[in-house]
Amino acid sequence: MSSDSSLLLFGGVLLKKADGTFMEIRGRKTQRLLAMLALGPSRGLCRETIAEALWPGADPPSSRKALATELWRLKVTLENAALANWLVAADGRIGLSDSARGSTDAVAFEAAVALARAATAPEERRLSVIRAEAVYGGDFMAGDGDEWCLGRRAYYAALRADLNLIGLKCARETGDWTEVVRRGHALATAEPLLEEAQQEVMRAHLALGNKAAALATYRSFERNLRAELDLVPSEETRRLRLLALPSRFRARSAERPEPAMIAERLRRIADELDALTR
């Protein structure tokens, strides 16, 4: 993000002016209109598309009239911020200028995540993650429960989780196990059934010598997985659990198959019997 004016959509909807001061965008509809234009295609959006998104199900004459009012409000707001050149209307389409779109934090965040994904060197990846996280200022358009906002919010939250996973892997590569645990817990909070994150947290706890924490992580994940999907953890996750057990219990657990393994063996036997019968 440059020192010029910018549009902030994370954590709320604000205009950051060139002098560093902030200006609030008043009205939910005006906020959504500005966000749609900022995140829409560079050629802009047609009026019908915008009207249907802002007033779903309304009759066309009413929604067109309402859109004209919101466009006027947005134009006045941008003029008051000395940003009249941001709004572009041509060929029946409405959009924001390339400079306005490029100065939007959500657009910058997407670009930063793409760079973090593409980075190959560990240090380059780590710095890319830090730069991307610095742009993410909170939930997208926080507090707005509109369907379009909720969809976008979920999208950026997924990008944030993906970024956290990249950061977690960077921390694991450098042996920063405390950072692995921190990022793993953040991922587990956002995605409780993401088994890869649970495994990383267990490995980090084991590397730190905290077997009790690794075992607690397993038990919590096992409980959630069974309650939500009626499934058991994968073989790798169960292997990590064995490593977390005290040595006197580990041998017994290795000797005694778990219920999921027994069920799998029984299914195979049933399949063989069925084949022999046929």
N, C-alpha and C positions, 0 to 999 in steps of 0.2 A: 504494500500500500504506500502511496506517495504522500507528500506533504500537502497535496492539493485537496480540494473538496472530495468527500467520499460518502457513500451510502452504507450505513451499517444496519444489517438485518438480523444479526445474531444478538440475542438478549433483548430485542425490541426493534423499533424502527426509528433511526435517527439520521440526520444529516450532519456530517462533520464538515464545517466550513474551512476555507483555506487559512483562516486566522486561528484555527484550533478550537474554536467554540462549537458547541453542539446546538442543533435546532430540532425540536420535536416535530414529527409529522402528525398533525391532528386528524382524527377520524379513521376508523378501521377500514372503511372502503377506500379512502385515499391511500392509506398505507398499503393495502393489498394491490391496488392499481399500480402504485410505484414499484412494488416488489415484482409483480408480474411482468412489467415492462423491462425491468432490470435483468430478469432471468429468462426472458423470452428470446426468440431468435433475433439476430442482428437486423433483419429486414422489418422487424416489428410484428405486431399482431393486428388482425382485422378487428373492427369494432364489434362485430357480431360475436366473435370468440370471447372478447373481454366481457361484453355485456352478459353472456350466458354464464361465464365463470363467476362474475360478481353477484348476479341476480338469477340464479338457476330457477327455471320454471316460470319466470315472469313473462308477460306478453311482450313481444318485440318493441312496440311503440313506447311502452313504459320504461323498459330497460335502456333503450337508446337515449331517452330523455334524462334518465338518472345518470347514465354514463357521461353525457355532455356536462352535467353539473359537476361530477367528480373530476373530469378533465379540467374544467375551469378552476376548481379548487387546487388541483395539483399544479397547474400553471402559475397561479398566484403564489403558492408556496415556494416554488422554484425561483420565481422572480424575486421574492423577498430574500432569498439566499444568494442572489446574484448568479443563479444557475439556469437562466431562461433557455440557454442553448442546449441544455440536457434533453429537453422534450423535442421529439422529431415526429412530424406527421407528413406522410406522402403516399400517394396512390391508394388512399383508403385505409392505410395502415398507420398504427401509432407505436412508437418505440422510444428508446433512449439512445443517445449518441454512443459511439464506441468508447469514448473517454468516460462517460458515465457508467457504462456497463463494466469497463475495466477497473473502475474505482469502487466497485461493490464488494464488500467483504465476502459474501457467499461465493461469488465468482472467483475471487482470489483464493479462497479455501479449496475449491475444487481443483484449481490449477496446482496448488501446493501439494495436495494429496496425490495427484497424478505424478508429480516429480518424486515424491517419496516412494511411490510404488516402482518407479522406473530406475531409481538409484541402485547401483550395483556394489559400490564400495561401502563397507560398514560405516565409516565416518561420514560419508556423504549422505547415507540413509538417516543416520542419527540427526544430523543438522537439518535435513529436510523435514523430519518429523517435528523438531523444535520450531522451525519456521511456520509450519502448517498449524501447529497447536496455538501459536501466538495469534493467529487470525481468528480462531474459533472463540467467540466471546460469550457463548451461552446458547440456549435453545433458539432455533430459528423463529423469529417473530413471537417471542415468548408472550404468553397470555392470550393469544388469538386462537380461538377454537374452531375457526372456519375449516371446512373439509380440505380445501386447497392448501392451507397453511399446515394442517396436520400431516398431509402427505409429504410435503417438502421437509417438514421437521423430522419425520422418520427417515427420510433420505439422507439428510445431513448427519443425523445421529448415527446412521449406519456407516457413513464415511468416517466419522469420528472413531467409531469402534474399530474399523479397519486400520486407521492410523495408530490406534493404541496397540493393535496386534503387531504392527510393523515395529513400533517402539519397543515392545516386549521382546521381540526376536533380536533386536539390536542389543538390548541389555543382556540377553542370554549369551550372545556372541562375545561380549566383553566380560562376562562373568559377574555382572552387577546383579546379584541375586535379589537384593533388597528392592531394586527397581523392577525386577521381574514380578515379584510378589505384589508390589503396588499397582502395576499396570494390569496384572492378572486379576486382582480383586476388582478393579474398575471395570474390566471386561465382564467379569462374572456378575457384577451388579446389573450391567446393561443387558447381558445375554446369559442368564443363569444356566442354560442348557448347552452352551458352547463348550464342548468337551475339550477341545484343543487348549483353551485358556485354563481349564481346570488342571489339565495335565502339566502345563507349564508352571503353574503355582505349586503343584505337588513336587515337581523336580527341584524348584528353587528352594522350597522348605527342606527337602532332603539334602541339597547341597549346603544349606546353612546349618545342618545338623538338627533341625527342628522336626523330628519325626511325628510328634504329637500333632503339630499344625498340619502336616501333610495328611495324616489320618483323618483329622477333623474335616479337611477340605474334601476328601473322598466321601466321607459319610454324608456330608451335606449335599454333595452332587448326586450321590446314589439315591438319597431320599427324594430330591426334586425330580430326578429322571424317572423314578418309579411312579411318583404321584402324577406327573404331567403326561408321560407317554407310555407308562407301564413297561419300561425297558430297564435293562441293567447296563452298567458301564462296560465299555469295550475291554478287550483282553489287555491292551496296553495300560489302561487306567487301573485295572485290577492288579497288573504286575507291579505298578508303582505303589499300590496299597500294600502288597506283600513286603516291599522294601521298607515300608514305614512301620511294619509290625515289629515288636521285639523279637529277637532271634528265637526265643523259646516257643513263640507262637507261630513263627514263620514256617517251620518244618511241618507242623501239624496242618496248617492251612494249605501247604503245597501238597500234602498227602491226601487231603480231603477235598474232592472236587466241589466247586460251588454249584448252587442250584441251577444256574444258567447252563453250566457245562453238562450237568447230568441231564437236563432237559434236551440239550442238543444231541447227546448220545442216544437218548431214548427215541428221538425223532429219526435218527439215522437207522436204528435197529428196526423201527416200524416201517421205514421205507424199504429196507432190505427184505423184511417179511412179506411186505405187499408185493415186491417184485417176484419173490419165490412163489407166492400164491398164484400170481398171474401166469 
